[in-house]
Amino acid sequence: MKRLANTFKGTAFLISLATIVGLTAIAGTSASAQDIYQIEQQTDVYFKTLIIDEGWDVRLIQAPAGSPTTIVLSTSCPEYYEEGNEPSVFKTKNYDKMPGDLLILQNNSMPRSTIVEIHTAQPIKRIHLFKNARLTIEQYDFDSVKLDINVDSGAVLTIDSMQNRRSTDITLHDATLDLRHARLDNLNIEAHGNSVVNKGEIWSNRQRINLSENTISNVTTTDSANHLYVKRNQRLDKSDLFTSLSLTFGLDFGFPIAGTTNARRGSPYNTGIDLTFNMVWRTNQISLGGRWSWDVGMLLAYHAVTLDNVVKPSGSTILVLDASYGATPPHQQLRYTTLGLPVSLRYSLPKKYRPWFRGFHASLTPMVNFNQELSSQSLGSNNRWHTNSDKDLDLFNRFNVRAEVGMDVSIIGFHSVDFFIDLLPSYKPAANAPQMRMMGLIYHF
């Protein structure tokens, strides 16, 4: 065995080069030898976040307390360990008065069968697997830390044996989790898109497992000791795509787009605010891969459009000015109902932006308008307000298309905040109205 050592401090490394020769595989009565080449890299940097990039088969193994963090590579290709050709395996990042990060760098040249072992005694709090990365936690006691594991698309996380006496949160995005043996106080699994979740023998006081509709999962049973035993379930994406509905309520504030209103202030169609109350039923989100998904819904909305001038209908399709009121003009609104079918494309943000921001979305909503009426509230001779309605109007376009862009949020009870614009004019050409279109904001609760 030959060993070469150089020692560095701070963010540098302790490097030792070792060639282990003579590992023998025995099959029957014959034996063959294979050379396994290893390189060790050490760091004394204090870190709480472990980040794994793709290209390696990474193993996390707990070291005795007080030991430095050691990175061990094992491969059968000696050319990568010639002097001057040693690979860069990891780097560390320090923060002022804060624990740092340990990043296992992307493998751009070595065989994908190369094994990287991380031997550390650090109390890791966050683990992030980049796209297509692989990590096996062979044996680790995270002691009493709030552990947050985020697994990007195509990555694979295998947990052979793990303990943690506090909360363990695992988030998957089109990724694979193979949870074999674990003893945890509080387990939270959140799977998005076409993820795979396999759970073996797990002991946990509390569990919350939220799986998306395309997740390949399993059926669990729990005994009195809170062990989980599982059997395989069919792919949910082989059944119906639309498996659930959610309901949100909304409040719209709409205004005419600048330049689309009638320049004459005396127009009966000069419009103030369009205040709208709506309900939207949406299907479950259907994954498109990665953080992208889509859904479809049904919109029911009730509009109340205030008017700048006092008007009256002339037939069913035209409004005209009305100068017959007395000293107190009536309060008037154009009211109508809308049915729509919103189709939305969504992008989910990484968990670090939560809980306040969940993602972005864009929607197109074909709409049909009906039940149009003019509501007038007048002050009568008894000093009381009286309301009457002119119904069976046909002022608004029967069909319209609304485009929306917005952000999914969790702030003060809001579900999302959207900006919208109607792509077609509000009024029918027969109404002799300006070809105005509406725009504004929508708040969903």
Residue pairs with C-beta under 8 A, 6 or more apart in sequence:
1 18
1 19
1 20
1 21
2 17
2 18
2 19
3 16
3 17
3 18
4 15
4 16
4 17
5 14
5 15
5 16
6 14
6 15
7 14
8 14
8 15
9 44
10 44
10 45
11 43
11 45
11 91
11 92
11 93
11 94
12 43
13 41
13 42
13 43
14 40
14 41
14 42
14 43
14 68
15 39
15 40
15 41
15 42
15 86
16 39
16 40
17 39
17 81
17 86
18 37
18 38
18 39
18 40
19 35
19 37
19 38
19 78
19 81
20 35
20 36
20 37
20 38
21 33
21 35
21 36
22 33
23 33
23 34
23 35
23 36
24 31
24 32
24 33
25 31
25 32
25 34
34 76
35 76
35 78
36 74
36 75
36 76
37 74
37 75
37 76
37 77
37 78
37 80
37 81
38 72
38 73
38 74
39 72
39 73
39 81
39 86
39 87
39 89
40 70
40 71
40 72
41 70
41 71
41 89
41 90
42 68
42 69
42 70
42 71
43 68
43 69
43 71
43 90
43 92
43 102
44 68
44 69
45 69
45 92
45 94
45 100
45 102
46 99
46 100
46 122
47 69
47 92
47 99
47 100
47 101
47 102
47 122
47 124
48 99
48 100
48 122
48 123
48 124
48 125
48 126
49 99
49 100
49 101
49 102
49 124
49 125
49 126
49 127
49 128
50 60
50 101
50 102
50 104
50 118
50 124
50 126
50 127
50 128
51 101
51 102
51 103
51 104
51 127
51 128
51 130
52 58
52 104
52 127
52 128
52 129
52 130
52 133
52 134
52 135
52 155
53 103
53 104
53 105
53 106
53 107
53 130
53 133
54 106
54 107
54 130
54 131
54 132
54 133
54 134
54 155
55 106
55 107
55 108
55 110
55 112
55 132
55 133
56 104
56 107
56 112
56 114
56 115
56 116
56 133
56 134
57 112
57 113
57 114
57 115
57 116
57 134
57 136
58 104
58 115
58 116
58 117
58 118
58 133
58 134
58 135
58 136
59 115
59 116
59 117
59 118
59 135
59 136
59 138
60 118
60 120
60 135
60 136
60 137
60 138
60 140
61 117
61 118
61 119
61 120
61 138
61 139
61 140
62 119
62 120
62 121
62 139
62 140
62 141
63 69
63 70
63 119
63 120
63 121
64 121
65 121
66 121
67 119
67 120
67 121
69 102
69 118
69 119
69 120
69 121
69 122
70 117
70 118
70 119
70 120
71 89
71 90
71 104
71 116
71 117
71 118
71 119
72 116
72 117
72 119
73 87
73 89
73 114
73 115
73 116
73 117
74 114
74 115
74 117
75 110
75 111
75 113
75 114
75 115
77 110
77 111
79 85
80 86
80 87
80 109
80 110
87 107
87 109
87 110
88 105
89 104
89 105
89 116
90 102
90 103
90 104
90 105
91 103
91 105
92 100
92 101
92 102
92 103
93 100
93 101
93 103
94 100
99 125
102 118
102 120
102 122
104 116
104 118
106 130
107 114
123 142
123 143
123 145
124 140
124 142
124 145
124 147
125 145
125 146
125 147
125 148
126 147
126 148
126 149
126 150
127 135
127 147
127 148
127 149
127 150
128 149
128 150
128 152
129 135
129 149
129 150
129 151
129 152
129 155
129 156
129 157
129 175
130 152
130 155
131 152
131 153
131 154
131 155
132 152
132 153
132 154
132 155
133 152
133 155
133 156
134 155
134 156
134 158
135 155
135 156
135 157
135 158
136 158
136 159
136 160
137 157
137 158
137 159
137 160
137 161
137 162
138 160
138 161
139 160
139 161
139 162
140 161
140 162
140 163
141 162
141 163
141 164
142 162
142 163
142 164
142 166
142 168
143 164
143 165
144 164
144 165
144 166
145 164
145 166
146 166
146 167
146 169
147 164
147 166
147 167
147 168
147 169
148 169
148 171
148 351
149 157
149 168
149 169
149 170
149 171
150 171
150 173
150 350
150 351
150 352
151 157
151 170
151 171
151 172
151 173
151 175
151 176
151 177
152 173
152 175
153 173
153 174
153 175
153 193
153 289
153 290
153 291
154 174
154 175
155 175
155 176
156 175
156 176
156 178
157 170
157 172
157 175
157 176
157 177
157 178
158 178
158 180
159 177
159 178
159 179
159 180
159 181
159 182
160 180
160 181
161 180
161 181
161 182
162 168
162 181
162 182
162 183
162 184
163 182
163 183
163 184
164 183
164 184
164 185
165 185
166 185
166 186
167 185
167 186
167 188
168 182
168 184
168 185
168 186
168 187
168 188
169 188
169 190
170 177
170 187
170 188
170 189
170 190
171 190
171 191
171 192
171 351
172 189
172 190
172 191
172 192
172 195
172 197
173 192
173 193
173 195
173 290
173 291
173 348
174 192
174 193
174 194
174 195
174 287
174 289
174 290
175 195
175 196
176 195
176 196
176 198
177 189
177 191
177 195
177 196
177 197
177 198
178 198
178 200
179 197
179 198
179 199
179 200
179 202
180 200
180 201
181 200
181 201
181 202
182 202
182 203
182 204
183 202
183 203
183 204
184 202
184 203
184 204
184 205
185 204
185 205
185 206
186 204
186 205
186 206
186 207
187 202
187 204
187 206
187 207
187 208
187 209
188 207
188 208
188 209
189 197
189 207
189 208
189 209
189 210
189 211
190 210
191 197
191 210
191 211
191 212
191 215
191 217
192 212
192 287
192 291
192 293
192 348
193 212
193 214
193 215
193 287
193 289
193 290
193 291
193 293
194 214
194 215
194 216
194 237
194 287
194 289
195 211
195 212
195 214
195 215
195 216
196 215
196 216
196 217
197 209
197 211
197 215
197 216
197 217
197 218
198 218
198 230
199 218
199 220
199 228
199 230
200 228
200 230
201 227
201 228
201 229
202 227
202 228
203 225
203 226
203 227
204 226
204 228
205 226
211 217
212 284
212 285
212 287
213 236
213 237
213 241
213 243
213 244
213 284
213 285
213 286
213 287
214 235
214 236
214 237
214 286
214 287
215 236
216 233
216 235
216 236
217 233
217 236
218 230
218 231
218 232
218 233
219 230
219 231
219 233
220 228
220 229
220 230
221 228
221 229
221 230
222 228
223 229
236 243
241 283
241 286
242 283
242 284
242 286
242 296
243 283
243 284
244 283
244 284
245 281
245 282
245 283
245 284
246 281
246 282
246 284
247 279
247 280
247 281
247 282
248 279
248 280
248 282
248 415
248 416
248 444
248 445
249 277
249 278
249 279
249 280
249 444
249 445
250 276
250 277
250 278
250 279
250 280
250 301
250 442
250 443
250 444
250 445
251 275
251 276
251 277
251 278
251 442
251 443
251 445
252 274
252 275
252 276
252 277
252 278
252 301
252 420
252 440
252 441
252 442
252 443
253 273
253 274
253 275
253 440
253 441
253 442
254 273
254 274
254 275
254 276
254 420
254 438
254 439
254 440
255 271
255 273
255 274
255 438
255 439
255 440
256 271
256 436
256 437
256 438
256 439
257 421
257 436
257 437
257 438
257 439
260 425
260 434
260 435
260 436
260 437
261 267
261 269
261 270
261 271
261 434
261 436
262 269
262 270
262 433
262 434
262 436
265 308
266 309
266 321
267 309
267 433
267 434
268 307
268 309
268 311
268 319
268 320
268 321
269 307
269 319
269 427
269 431
269 433
269 434
269 436
270 307
270 308
270 309
271 305
271 306
271 307
271 308
271 436
272 305
272 306
272 307
272 308
273 305
273 306
274 303
274 304
274 305
274 306
274 438
274 440
275 303
275 304
275 305
275 306
276 301
276 302
276 303
276 304
276 338
277 301
277 302
278 299
278 300
278 301
278 302
278 338
278 442
279 299
279 300
279 301
280 297
280 298
280 299
280 300
280 342
280 444
281 297
281 298
282 295
282 296
282 297
282 342
282 344
283 295
283 296
283 297
284 295
285 293
285 294
285 295
285 346
286 293
286 294
286 295
287 293
288 294
288 345
291 347
291 348
291 349
291 350
291 359
292 345
292 346
292 347
293 345
293 346
293 348
294 343
294 344
294 345
294 346
295 343
295 344
295 346
296 341
296 342
296 343
296 344
297 341
297 342
297 343
297 344
298 339
298 340
298 341
298 342
299 338
299 339
299 340
299 341
299 342
299 365
299 367
300 337
300 338
300 339
301 337
301 338
301 340
302 335
302 337
302 338
303 334
303 335
303 336
303 337
303 338
304 333
304 334
304 335
304 375
305 333
305 334
305 335
306 332
306 333
307 332
307 333
307 334
309 321
310 321
310 322
310 323
310 325
310 329
310 330
310 332
311 319
311 320
311 321
311 322
311 332
311 374
312 319
312 320
312 322
312 374
312 390
313 319
313 320
313 374
313 390
313 393
314 320
316 392
316 393
316 394
317 393
317 394
317 395
317 428
317 430
317 431
318 395
318 430
318 431
318 432
319 374
319 395
319 431
319 433
325 378
328 378
328 379
330 376
330 377
330 378
330 379
331 376
331 377
332 374
332 375
332 376
332 377
333 374
333 375
334 372
334 373
334 374
334 375
334 393
334 395
334 396
335 371
335 372
335 373
335 374
335 375
336 369
336 370
336 371
336 372
336 373
336 396
337 369
337 370
337 371
338 367
338 368
338 369
338 370
339 367
339 368
339 370
340 365
340 366
340 367
340 368
340 402
341 365
341 366
342 363
342 364
342 365
342 404
343 363
343 364
343 365
344 361
344 362
344 363
345 361
345 362
345 363
346 359
346 360
346 361
346 408
347 359
347 360
347 361
348 358
348 359
349 357
349 358
349 359
349 360
354 410
355 410
356 409
356 410
356 411
357 407
357 408
357 409
357 410
358 408
358 409
358 410
359 407
359 408
360 405
360 406
360 407
360 408
361 404
361 405
361 406
361 407
361 408
361 416
362 403
362 404
362 405
362 406
363 402
363 403
363 404
363 405
363 406
363 418
364 401
364 402
364 403
364 404
365 401
365 402
365 403
365 404
366 399
366 400
366 401
367 399
367 400
367 401
367 402
368 398
368 399
369 396
369 397
369 398
369 399
369 400
370 398
372 391
372 392
372 393
372 394
372 395
372 396
373 389
373 390
373 391
373 392
373 393
374 389
374 390
374 393
375 387
375 388
375 389
376 387
376 388
376 389
376 390
377 385
377 386
377 387
378 385
378 386
378 387
378 388
379 385
379 386
380 386
394 428
394 430
395 427
395 428
395 431
395 433
396 426
396 427
396 428
397 424
397 425
397 426
397 427
397 428
398 428
399 424
400 422
400 423
400 424
400 426
401 422
401 423
401 424
402 420
402 421
402 422
402 423
403 420
403 421
403 423
404 418
404 419
404 420
404 442
405 418
405 419
406 416
406 417
406 418
406 419
406 442
407 416
407 417
408 415
408 416
409 415
409 416
409 417
413 445
414 443
414 444
414 445
415 444
415 445
416 442
416 443
416 444
417 441
417 442
417 443
417 444
418 441
418 442
418 444
419 439
419 440
419 441
419 442
420 438
420 439
420 440
420 441
420 442
421 437
421 438
421 439
422 437
422 438
422 439
423 437
424 437
425 435
425 436
425 437
426 433
426 436
426 437
426 438
427 433
427 434
427 435
427 436
